Amino acid sequence: MAVPKRKMSRSNTRHRRSQWKAEAPQLVPIVVEGRQLRVPRHLVRAYQRGLISPDD
């Protein structure tokens, strides 16, 4: 694990953290139980197999 050699200033820390941006999940249209739903791409298989109910 990387360990800093010197203390990082509060200004630099906040400037670095402010560059991180969250992204909205990619929604994909699928048909489950005759209903069309838009679900995140990584959960499509779980919905198709019935591991996650569409009512959630």
mmCIF file as Biopython writes it, N, C-alpha, C and O atoms, coordinates in Angstrom:
data_model
#
loop_
_atom_site.group_PDB
_atom_site.id
_atom_site.type_symbol
_atom_site.label_atom_id
_atom_site.label_alt_id
_atom_site.label_comp_id
_atom_site.label_asym_id
_atom_site.label_entity_id
_atom_site.label_seq_id
_atom_site.pdbx_PDB_ins_code
_atom_site.Cartn_x
_atom_site.Cartn_y
_atom_site.Cartn_z
_atom_site.occupancy
_atom_site.B_iso_or_equiv
_atom_site.auth_seq_id
_atom_site.auth_asym_id
_atom_site.pdbx_PDB_model_num
ATOM 1   N N  . MET A ? 1  ? 0.832   -1.173  0.000   1.0 0.0 1  A 1 
ATOM 2   C CA . MET A ? 1  ? 0.000   0.000   0.000   1.0 0.0 1  A 1 
ATOM 3   C C  . MET A ? 1  ? 0.881   1.242   0.000   1.0 0.0 1  A 1 
ATOM 4   O O  . MET A ? 1  ? 1.887   1.298   0.708   1.0 0.0 1  A 1 
ATOM 5   N N  . ALA A ? 2  ? 0.501   2.236   -0.796  1.0 0.0 2  A 1 
ATOM 6   C CA . ALA A ? 2  ? 1.283   3.463   -0.890  1.0 0.0 2  A 1 
ATOM 7   C C  . ALA A ? 2  ? 1.098   4.302   0.377   1.0 0.0 2  A 1 
ATOM 8   O O  . ALA A ? 2  ? -0.018  4.493   0.861   1.0 0.0 2  A 1 
ATOM 9   N N  . VAL A ? 3  ? 2.207   4.788   0.891   1.0 0.0 3  A 1 
ATOM 10  C CA . VAL A ? 3  ? 2.181   5.627   2.091   1.0 0.0 3  A 1 
ATOM 11  C C  . VAL A ? 3  ? 2.805   6.967   1.729   1.0 0.0 3  A 1 
ATOM 12  O O  . VAL A ? 3  ? 3.927   6.998   1.222   1.0 0.0 3  A 1 
ATOM 13  N N  . PRO A ? 4  ? 2.110   8.076   1.975   1.0 0.0 4  A 1 
ATOM 14  C CA . PRO A ? 4  ? 2.681   9.377   1.612   1.0 0.0 4  A 1 
ATOM 15  C C  . PRO A ? 4  ? 3.901   9.715   2.461   1.0 0.0 4  A 1 
ATOM 16  O O  . PRO A ? 4  ? 3.958   9.406   3.651   1.0 0.0 4  A 1 
ATOM 17  N N  . LYS A ? 5  ? 4.876   10.360  1.818   1.0 0.0 5  A 1 
ATOM 18  C CA . LYS A ? 5  ? 6.097   10.731  2.517   1.0 0.0 5  A 1 
ATOM 19  C C  . LYS A ? 5  ? 5.891   11.987  3.340   1.0 0.0 5  A 1 
ATOM 20  O O  . LYS A ? 5  ? 6.519   12.170  4.383   1.0 0.0 5  A 1 
ATOM 21  N N  . ARG A ? 6  ? 5.007   12.852  2.866   1.0 0.0 6  A 1 
ATOM 22  C CA . ARG A ? 6  ? 4.737   14.110  3.557   1.0 0.0 6  A 1 
ATOM 23  C C  . ARG A ? 6  ? 3.233   14.331  3.701   1.0 0.0 6  A 1 
ATOM 24  O O  . ARG A ? 6  ? 2.428   13.729  2.989   1.0 0.0 6  A 1 
ATOM 25  N N  . LYS A ? 7  ? 2.875   15.207  4.636   1.0 0.0 7  A 1 
ATOM 26  C CA . LYS A ? 7  ? 1.467   15.528  4.852   1.0 0.0 7  A 1 
ATOM 27  C C  . LYS A ? 7  ? 0.925   16.304  3.647   1.0 0.0 7  A 1 
ATOM 28  O O  . LYS A ? 7  ? 1.591   17.194  3.118   1.0 0.0 7  A 1 
ATOM 29  N N  . MET A ? 8  ? -0.260  15.959  3.236   1.0 0.0 8  A 1 
ATOM 30  C CA . MET A ? 8  ? -0.904  16.657  2.121   1.0 0.0 8  A 1 
ATOM 31  C C  . MET A ? 8  ? -1.786  17.757  2.688   1.0 0.0 8  A 1 
ATOM 32  O O  . MET A ? 8  ? -2.538  17.526  3.634   1.0 0.0 8  A 1 
ATOM 33  N N  . SER A ? 9  ? -1.700  18.945  2.119   1.0 0.0 9  A 1 
ATOM 34  C CA . SER A ? 9  ? -2.471  20.078  2.631   1.0 0.0 9  A 1 
ATOM 35  C C  . SER A ? 9  ? -3.969  19.849  2.444   1.0 0.0 9  A 1 
ATOM 36  O O  . SER A ? 9  ? -4.388  19.062  1.595   1.0 0.0 9  A 1 
ATOM 37  N N  . ARG A ? 10 ? -4.747  20.531  3.230   1.0 0.0 10 A 1 
ATOM 38  C CA . ARG A ? 10 ? -6.200  20.406  3.146   1.0 0.0 10 A 1 
ATOM 39  C C  . ARG A ? 10 ? -6.685  20.853  1.768   1.0 0.0 10 A 1 
ATOM 40  O O  . ARG A ? 10 ? -7.587  20.244  1.193   1.0 0.0 10 A 1 
ATOM 41  N N  . SER A ? 11 ? -6.082  21.919  1.242   1.0 0.0 11 A 1 
ATOM 42  C CA . SER A ? 11 ? -6.465  22.422  -0.077  1.0 0.0 11 A 1 
ATOM 43  C C  . SER A ? 11 ? -6.216  21.372  -1.160  1.0 0.0 11 A 1 
ATOM 44  O O  . SER A ? 11 ? -7.076  21.132  -2.008  1.0 0.0 11 A 1 
ATOM 45  N N  . ASN A ? 12 ? -5.050  20.756  -1.127  1.0 0.0 12 A 1 
ATOM 46  C CA . ASN A ? 12 ? -4.733  19.735  -2.133  1.0 0.0 12 A 1 
ATOM 47  C C  . ASN A ? 12 ? -5.626  18.520  -1.987  1.0 0.0 12 A 1 
ATOM 48  O O  . ASN A ? 12 ? -6.051  17.944  -2.988  1.0 0.0 12 A 1 
ATOM 49  N N  . THR A ? 13 ? -5.917  18.121  -0.761  1.0 0.0 13 A 1 
ATOM 50  C CA . THR A ? 13 ? -6.774  16.963  -0.533  1.0 0.0 13 A 1 
ATOM 51  C C  . THR A ? 13 ? -8.162  17.209  -1.102  1.0 0.0 13 A 1 
ATOM 52  O O  . THR A ? 13 ? -8.711  16.352  -1.795  1.0 0.0 13 A 1 
ATOM 53  N N  . ARG A ? 14 ? -8.725  18.357  -0.819  1.0 0.0 14 A 1 
ATOM 54  C CA . ARG A ? 14 ? -10.078 18.664  -1.295  1.0 0.0 14 A 1 
ATOM 55  C C  . ARG A ? 14 ? -10.101 18.851  -2.808  1.0 0.0 14 A 1 
ATOM 56  O O  . ARG A ? 14 ? -11.079 18.492  -3.463  1.0 0.0 14 A 1 
ATOM 57  N N  . HIS A ? 15 ? -9.052  19.401  -3.353  1.0 0.0 15 A 1 
ATOM 58  C CA . HIS A ? 15 ? -8.982  19.572  -4.808  1.0 0.0 15 A 1 
ATOM 59  C C  . HIS A ? 15 ? -8.946  18.209  -5.487  1.0 0.0 15 A 1 
ATOM 60  O O  . HIS A ? 15 ? -9.599  18.019  -6.513  1.0 0.0 15 A 1 
ATOM 61  N N  . ARG A ? 16 ? -8.206  17.270  -4.942  1.0 0.0 16 A 1 
ATOM 62  C CA . ARG A ? 16 ? -8.116  15.929  -5.512  1.0 0.0 16 A 1 
ATOM 63  C C  . ARG A ? 16 ? -9.461  15.223  -5.393  1.0 0.0 16 A 1 
ATOM 64  O O  . ARG A ? 16 ? -9.905  14.579  -6.342  1.0 0.0 16 A 1 
ATOM 65  N N  . ARG A ? 17 ? -10.104 15.336  -4.255  1.0 0.0 17 A 1 
ATOM 66  C CA . ARG A ? 17 ? -11.384 14.661  -4.044  1.0 0.0 17 A 1 
ATOM 67  C C  . ARG A ? 17 ? -12.484 15.239  -4.932  1.0 0.0 17 A 1 
ATOM 68  O O  . ARG A ? 17 ? -13.408 14.520  -5.314  1.0 0.0 17 A 1 
ATOM 69  N N  . SER A ? 18 ? -12.398 16.509  -5.258  1.0 0.0 18 A 1 
ATOM 70  C CA . SER A ? 18 ? -13.460 17.143  -6.033  1.0 0.0 18 A 1 
ATOM 71  C C  . SER A ? 18 ? -13.461 16.674  -7.486  1.0 0.0 18 A 1 
ATOM 72  O O  . SER A ? 18 ? -14.435 16.911  -8.200  1.0 0.0 18 A 1 
ATOM 73  N N  . GLN A ? 19 ? -12.406 16.021  -7.934  1.0 0.0 19 A 1 
ATOM 74  C CA . GLN A ? 19 ? -12.332 15.548  -9.316  1.0 0.0 19 A 1 
ATOM 75  C C  . GLN A ? 19 ? -13.166 14.287  -9.540  1.0 0.0 19 A 1 
ATOM 76  O O  . GLN A ? 19 ? -13.499 13.963  -10.680 1.0 0.0 19 A 1 
ATOM 77  N N  . TRP A ? 20 ? -13.507 13.571  -8.458  1.0 0.0 20 A 1 
ATOM 78  C CA . TRP A ? 20 ? -14.273 12.336  -8.580  1.0 0.0 20 A 1 
ATOM 79  C C  . TRP A ? 20 ? -15.715 12.670  -8.920  1.0 0.0 20 A 1 
ATOM 80  O O  . TRP A ? 20 ? -16.322 13.533  -8.286  1.0 0.0 20 A 1 
ATOM 81  N N  . LYS A ? 21 ? -16.259 11.997  -9.910  1.0 0.0 21 A 1 
ATOM 82  C CA . LYS A ? 21 ? -17.641 12.252  -10.301 1.0 0.0 21 A 1 
ATOM 83  C C  . LYS A ? 21 ? -18.393 10.924  -10.373 1.0 0.0 21 A 1 
ATOM 84  O O  . LYS A ? 21 ? -17.886 9.946   -10.922 1.0 0.0 21 A 1 
ATOM 85  N N  . ALA A ? 22 ? -19.583 10.896  -9.824  1.0 0.0 22 A 1 
ATOM 86  C CA . ALA A ? 22 ? -20.414 9.697   -9.890  1.0 0.0 22 A 1 
ATOM 87  C C  . ALA A ? 22 ? -21.110 9.647   -11.249 1.0 0.0 22 A 1 
ATOM 88  O O  . ALA A ? 22 ? -21.426 10.683  -11.834 1.0 0.0 22 A 1 
ATOM 89  N N  . GLU A ? 23 ? -21.340 8.449   -11.733 1.0 0.0 23 A 1 
ATOM 90  C CA . GLU A ? 23 ? -22.046 8.272   -13.001 1.0 0.0 23 A 1 
ATOM 91  C C  . GLU A ? 23 ? -23.358 7.553   -12.751 1.0 0.0 23 A 1 
ATOM 92  O O  . GLU A ? 23 ? -23.439 6.665   -11.902 1.0 0.0 23 A 1 
ATOM 93  N N  . ALA A ? 24 ? -24.363 7.932   -13.478 1.0 0.0 24 A 1 
ATOM 94  C CA . ALA A ? 24 ? -25.650 7.245   -13.389 1.0 0.0 24 A 1 
ATOM 95  C C  . ALA A ? 24 ? -25.496 5.857   -14.015 1.0 0.0 24 A 1 
ATOM 96  O O  . ALA A ? 24 ? -24.794 5.717   -15.017 1.0 0.0 24 A 1 
ATOM 97  N N  . PRO A ? 25 ? -26.132 4.835   -13.454 1.0 0.0 25 A 1 
ATOM 98  C CA . PRO A ? 25 ? -26.005 3.494   -14.025 1.0 0.0 25 A 1 
ATOM 99  C C  . PRO A ? 25 ? -26.658 3.422   -15.402 1.0 0.0 25 A 1 
ATOM 100 O O  . PRO A ? 25 ? -27.664 4.081   -15.662 1.0 0.0 25 A 1 
ATOM 101 N N  . GLN A ? 26 ? -26.068 2.610   -16.280 1.0 0.0 26 A 1 
ATOM 102 C CA . GLN A ? 26 ? -26.645 2.428   -17.606 1.0 0.0 26 A 1 
ATOM 103 C C  . GLN A ? 26 ? -27.901 1.584   -17.467 1.0 0.0 26 A 1 
ATOM 104 O O  . GLN A ? 26 ? -27.841 0.442   -17.013 1.0 0.0 26 A 1 
ATOM 105 N N  . LEU A ? 27 ? -29.038 2.145   -17.857 1.0 0.0 27 A 1 
ATOM 106 C CA . LEU A ? 27 ? -30.295 1.415   -17.771 1.0 0.0 27 A 1 
ATOM 107 C C  . LEU A ? 27 ? -30.592 0.755   -19.117 1.0 0.0 27 A 1 
ATOM 108 O O  . LEU A ? 27 ? -30.468 1.371   -20.176 1.0 0.0 27 A 1 
ATOM 109 N N  . VAL A ? 28 ? -30.991 -0.520  -19.043 1.0 0.0 28 A 1 
ATOM 110 C CA . VAL A ? 28 ? -31.259 -1.303  -20.240 1.0 0.0 28 A 1 
ATOM 111 C C  . VAL A ? 28 ? -32.708 -1.768  -20.183 1.0 0.0 28 A 1 
ATOM 112 O O  . VAL A ? 28 ? -33.156 -2.243  -19.139 1.0 0.0 28 A 1 
ATOM 113 N N  . PRO A ? 29 ? -33.451 -1.642  -21.276 1.0 0.0 29 A 1 
ATOM 114 C CA . PRO A ? 29 ? -34.837 -2.131  -21.272 1.0 0.0 29 A 1 
ATOM 115 C C  . PRO A ? 29 ? -34.881 -3.658  -21.398 1.0 0.0 29 A 1 
ATOM 116 O O  . PRO A ? 29 ? -34.258 -4.226  -22.295 1.0 0.0 29 A 1 
ATOM 117 N N  . ILE A ? 30 ? -35.622 -4.322  -20.494 1.0 0.0 30 A 1 
ATOM 118 C CA . ILE A ? 30 ? -35.832 -5.776  -20.566 1.0 0.0 30 A 1 
ATOM 119 C C  . ILE A ? 30 ? -37.306 -6.060  -20.310 1.0 0.0 30 A 1 
ATOM 120 O O  . ILE A ? 30 ? -38.032 -5.209  -19.796 1.0 0.0 30 A 1 
ATOM 121 N N  . VAL A ? 31 ? -37.737 -7.255  -20.669 1.0 0.0 31 A 1 
ATOM 122 C CA . VAL A ? 31 ? -39.121 -7.654  -20.440 1.0 0.0 31 A 1 
ATOM 123 C C  . VAL A ? 31 ? -39.117 -8.752  -19.380 1.0 0.0 31 A 1 
ATOM 124 O O  . VAL A ? 31 ? -38.512 -9.807  -19.569 1.0 0.0 31 A 1 
ATOM 125 N N  . VAL A ? 32 ? -39.801 -8.493  -18.261 1.0 0.0 32 A 1 
ATOM 126 C CA . VAL A ? 32 ? -39.909 -9.458  -17.171 1.0 0.0 32 A 1 
ATOM 127 C C  . VAL A ? 32 ? -41.382 -9.626  -16.840 1.0 0.0 32 A 1 
ATOM 128 O O  . VAL A ? 32 ? -42.074 -8.654  -16.539 1.0 0.0 32 A 1 
ATOM 129 N N  . GLU A ? 33 ? -41.859 -10.863 -16.897 1.0 0.0 33 A 1 
ATOM 130 C CA . GLU A ? 33 ? -43.259 -11.168 -16.599 1.0 0.0 33 A 1 
ATOM 131 C C  . GLU A ? 33 ? -44.210 -10.319 -17.451 1.0 0.0 33 A 1 
ATOM 132 O O  . GLU A ? 33 ? -45.243 -9.867  -16.956 1.0 0.0 33 A 1 
ATOM 133 N N  . GLY A ? 34 ? -43.877 -10.102 -18.708 1.0 0.0 34 A 1 
ATOM 134 C CA . GLY A ? 34 ? -44.729 -9.344  -19.611 1.0 0.0 34 A 1 
ATOM 135 C C  . GLY A ? 34 ? -44.661 -7.837  -19.442 1.0 0.0 34 A 1 
ATOM 136 O O  . GLY A ? 34 ? -45.347 -7.106  -20.157 1.0 0.0 34 A 1 
ATOM 137 N N  . ARG A ? 35 ? -43.856 -7.364  -18.521 1.0 0.0 35 A 1 
ATOM 138 C CA . ARG A ? 35 ? -43.712 -5.923  -18.306 1.0 0.0 35 A 1 
ATOM 139 C C  . ARG A ? 35 ? -42.344 -5.471  -18.778 1.0 0.0 35 A 1 
ATOM 140 O O  . ARG A ? 35 ? -41.353 -6.178  -18.594 1.0 0.0 35 A 1 
ATOM 141 N N  . GLN A ? 36 ? -42.288 -4.300  -19.384 1.0 0.0 36 A 1 
ATOM 142 C CA . GLN A ? 36 ? -41.003 -3.757  -19.814 1.0 0.0 36 A 1 
ATOM 143 C C  . GLN A ? 36 ? -40.439 -2.909  -18.685 1.0 0.0 36 A 1 
ATOM 144 O O  . GLN A ? 36 ? -41.100 -2.005  -18.174 1.0 0.0 36 A 1 
ATOM 145 N N  . LEU A ? 37 ? -39.205 -3.216  -18.308 1.0 0.0 37 A 1 
ATOM 146 C CA . LEU A ? 37 ? -38.534 -2.492  -17.232 1.0 0.0 37 A 1 
ATOM 147 C C  . LEU A ? 37 ? -37.212 -1.953  -17.724 1.0 0.0 37 A 1 
ATOM 148 O O  . LEU A ? 37 ? -36.617 -2.495  -18.656 1.0 0.0 37 A 1 
ATOM 149 N N  . ARG A ? 38 ? -36.754 -0.893  -17.101 1.0 0.0 38 A 1 
ATOM 150 C CA . ARG A ? 38 ? -35.403 -0.394  -17.356 1.0 0.0 38 A 1 
ATOM 151 C C  . ARG A ? 38 ? -34.591 -0.653  -16.098 1.0 0.0 38 A 1 
ATOM 152 O O  . ARG A ? 38 ? -34.874 -0.088  -15.041 1.0 0.0 38 A 1 
ATOM 153 N N  . VAL A ? 39 ? -33.581 -1.509  -16.215 1.0 0.0 39 A 1 
ATOM 154 C CA . VAL A ? 39 ? -32.779 -1.913  -15.067 1.0 0.0 39 A 1 
ATOM 155 C C  . VAL A ? 39 ? -31.307 -1.681  -15.377 1.0 0.0 39 A 1 
ATOM 156 O O  . VAL A ? 39 ? -30.931 -1.609  -16.546 1.0 0.0 39 A 1 
ATOM 157 N N  . PRO A ? 40 ? -30.462 -1.562  -14.345 1.0 0.0 40 A 1 
ATOM 158 C CA . PRO A ? 40 ? -29.024 -1.432  -14.579 1.0 0.0 40 A 1 
ATOM 159 C C  . PRO A ? 40 ? -28.488 -2.656  -15.316 1.0 0.0 40 A 1 
ATOM 160 O O  . PRO A ? 40 ? -28.931 -3.781  -15.083 1.0 0.0 40 A 1 
ATOM 161 N N  . ARG A ? 41 ? -27.532 -2.419  -16.203 1.0 0.0 41 A 1 
ATOM 162 C CA . ARG A ? 41 ? -26.997 -3.473  -17.066 1.0 0.0 41 A 1 
ATOM 163 C C  . ARG A ? 41 ? -26.467 -4.669  -16.266 1.0 0.0 41 A 1 
ATOM 164 O O  . ARG A ? 41 ? -26.661 -5.814  -16.672 1.0 0.0 41 A 1 
ATOM 165 N N  . HIS A ? 42 ? -25.802 -4.414  -15.135 1.0 0.0 42 A 1 
ATOM 166 C CA . HIS A ? 42 ? -25.212 -5.524  -14.389 1.0 0.0 42 A 1 
ATOM 167 C C  . HIS A ? 42 ? -26.243 -6.359  -13.626 1.0 0.0 42 A 1 
ATOM 168 O O  . HIS A ? 42 ? -25.898 -7.407  -13.079 1.0 0.0 42 A 1 
ATOM 169 N N  . LEU A ? 43 ? -27.504 -5.911  -13.580 1.0 0.0 43 A 1 
ATOM 170 C CA . LEU A ? 43 ? -28.539 -6.676  -12.886 1.0 0.0 43 A 1 
ATOM 171 C C  . LEU A ? 43 ? -29.504 -7.390  -13.826 1.0 0.0 43 A 1 
ATOM 172 O O  . LEU A ? 43 ? -30.461 -8.012  -13.365 1.0 0.0 43 A 1 
ATOM 173 N N  . VAL A ? 44 ? -29.269 -7.313  -15.141 1.0 0.0 44 A 1 
ATOM 174 C CA . VAL A ? 44 ? -30.198 -7.903  -16.109 1.0 0.0 44 A 1 
ATOM 175 C C  . VAL A ? 44 ? -30.360 -9.399  -15.866 1.0 0.0 44 A 1 
ATOM 176 O O  . VAL A ? 44 ? -31.488 -9.890  -15.828 1.0 0.0 44 A 1 
ATOM 177 N N  . ARG A ? 45 ? -29.267 -10.132 -15.701 1.0 0.0 45 A 1 
ATOM 178 C CA . ARG A ? 45 ? -29.348 -11.585 -15.497 1.0 0.0 45 A 1 
ATOM 179 C C  . ARG A ? 45 ? -30.120 -11.934 -14.226 1.0 0.0 45 A 1 
ATOM 180 O O  . ARG A ? 45 ? -30.895 -12.890 -14.213 1.0 0.0 45 A 1 
ATOM 181 N N  . ALA A ? 46 ? -29.913 -11.167 -13.162 1.0 0.0 46 A 1 
ATOM 182 C CA . ALA A ? 46 ? -30.609 -11.444 -11.902 1.0 0.0 46 A 1 
ATOM 183 C C  . ALA A ? 46 ? -32.114 -11.273 -12.064 1.0 0.0 46 A 1 
ATOM 184 O O  . ALA A ? 46 ? -32.886 -12.059 -11.515 1.0 0.0 46 A 1 
ATOM 185 N N  . TYR A ? 47 ? -32.537 -10.264 -12.804 1.0 0.0 47 A 1 
ATOM 186 C CA . TYR A ? 47 ? -33.971 -10.071 -13.060 1.0 0.0 47 A 1 
ATOM 187 C C  . TYR A ? 47 ? -34.520 -11.205 -13.922 1.0 0.0 47 A 1 
ATOM 188 O O  . TYR A ? 47 ? -35.610 -11.711 -13.656 1.0 0.0 47 A 1 
ATOM 189 N N  . GLN A ? 48 ? -33.780 -11.607 -14.945 1.0 0.0 48 A 1 
ATOM 190 C CA . GLN A ? 48 ? -34.267 -12.666 -15.840 1.0 0.0 48 A 1 
ATOM 191 C C  . GLN A ? 48 ? -34.375 -13.998 -15.124 1.0 0.0 48 A 1 
ATOM 192 O O  . GLN A ? 48 ? -35.272 -14.787 -15.422 1.0 0.0 48 A 1 
ATOM 193 N N  . ARG A ? 49 ? -33.482 -14.262 -14.188 1.0 0.0 49 A 1 
ATOM 194 C CA . ARG A ? 49 ? -33.512 -15.548 -13.466 1.0 0.0 49 A 1 
ATOM 195 C C  . ARG A ? 49 ? -34.482 -15.526 -12.300 1.0 0.0 49 A 1 
ATOM 196 O O  . ARG A ? 49 ? -34.742 -16.569 -11.701 1.0 0.0 49 A 1 
ATOM 197 N N  . GLY A ? 50 ? -35.022 -14.367 -11.963 1.0 0.0 50 A 1 
ATOM 198 C CA . GLY A ? 50 ? -35.982 -14.269 -10.870 1.0 0.0 50 A 1 
ATOM 199 C C  . GLY A ? 50 ? -35.345 -14.089 -9.503  1.0 0.0 50 A 1 
ATOM 200 O O  . GLY A ? 50 ? -36.021 -14.240 -8.485  1.0 0.0 50 A 1 
ATOM 201 N N  . LEU A ? 51 ? -34.063 -13.770 -9.460  1.0 0.0 51 A 1 
ATOM 202 C CA . LEU A ? 51 ? -33.386 -13.556 -8.178  1.0 0.0 51 A 1 
ATOM 203 C C  . LEU A ? 51 ? -33.811 -12.235 -7.542  1.0 0.0 51 A 1 
ATOM 204 O O  . LEU A ? 51 ? -33.799 -12.091 -6.320  1.0 0.0 51 A 1 
ATOM 205 N N  . ILE A ? 52 ? -34.187 -11.273 -8.387  1.0 0.0 52 A 1 
ATOM 206 C CA . ILE A ? 52 ? -34.682 -9.987  -7.917  1.0 0.0 52 A 1 
ATOM 207 C C  . ILE A ? 52 ? -36.077 -9.814  -8.475  1.0 0.0 52 A 1 
ATOM 208 O O  . ILE A ? 52 ? -36.297 -9.974  -9.676  1.0 0.0 52 A 1 
ATOM 209 N N  . SER A ? 53 ? -37.021 -9.488  -7.605  1.0 0.0 53 A 1 
ATOM 210 C CA . SER A ? 53 ? -38.386 -9.308  -8.084  1.0 0.0 53 A 1 
ATOM 211 C C  . SER A ? 53 ? -38.548 -7.906  -8.669  1.0 0.0 53 A 1 
ATOM 212 O O  . SER A ? 53 ? -37.964 -6.955  -8.150  1.0 0.0 53 A 1 
ATOM 213 N N  . PRO A ? 54 ? -39.330 -7.762  -9.736  1.0 0.0 54 A 1 
ATOM 214 C CA . PRO A ? 54 ? -39.503 -6.454  -10.369 1.0 0.0 54 A 1 
ATOM 215 C C  . PRO A ? 54 ? -40.228 -5.436  -9.495  1.0 0.0 54 A 1 
ATOM 216 O O  . PRO A ? 54 ? -40.202 -4.242  -9.793  1.0 0.0 54 A 1 
ATOM 217 N N  . ASP A ? 55 ? -40.872 -5.885  -8.425  1.0 0.0 55 A 1 
ATOM 218 C CA . ASP A ? 55 ? -41.610 -4.962  -7.552  1.0 0.0 55 A 1 
ATOM 219 C C  . ASP A ? 55 ? -40.698 -4.155  -6.659  1.0 0.0 55 A 1 
ATOM 220 O O  . ASP A ? 55 ? -41.128 -3.138  -6.115  1.0 0.0 55 A 1 
ATOM 221 N N  . ASP A ? 56 ? -39.443 -4.572  -6.484  1.0 0.0 56 A 1 
ATOM 222 C CA . ASP A ? 56 ? -38.499 -3.860  -5.597  1.0 0.0 56 A 1 
ATOM 223 C C  . ASP A ? 56 ? -38.148 -2.502  -6.118  1.0 0.0 56 A 1 
ATOM 224 O O  . ASP A ? 56 ? -37.371 -1.782  -5.490  1.0 0.0 56 A 1 
#
